[in-house]
Amino acid sequence: MRENSNQLRCEAFQAQLPDLIGSGVNLANHPHLQDCELCRALLSDLETIAEAARKLFPIVEPPDELWEQIESKIKGEQGTSIAD
């Protein structure tokens, strides 16, 4: 019965995992992870995958003048009428 009970707890934890990760909360001290080697391994694998993805697609900050260019284009389009 213990194994079935733990499986249900794992399923509940894993269902919450996307929200927990998205919240930015530190999961290292989560009570379920303290007792469950399987879910600790899953979280570790997910962190490894996320780190690899960040390396593949690094966040690139746009140049400072980009918003000025966008605003200028919008103002230019608003200044022309459909009849033009």
Sequence and secondary structure as in RCSB ss.txt:
>XXXX:A:sequence
MRENSNQLRCEAFQAQLPDLIGSGVNLANHPHLQDCELCRALLSDLETIAEAARKLFPIVEPPDELWEQIESKIK
GEQGTSIAD
>XXXX:A:secstr
 HHHHHHHHHHHHHHHHHHHHHHT  GGG HHHHH HHHHHHHHHHHHHHHHHHHHS      TTHHHHHHHHHH
HHHHS TT 
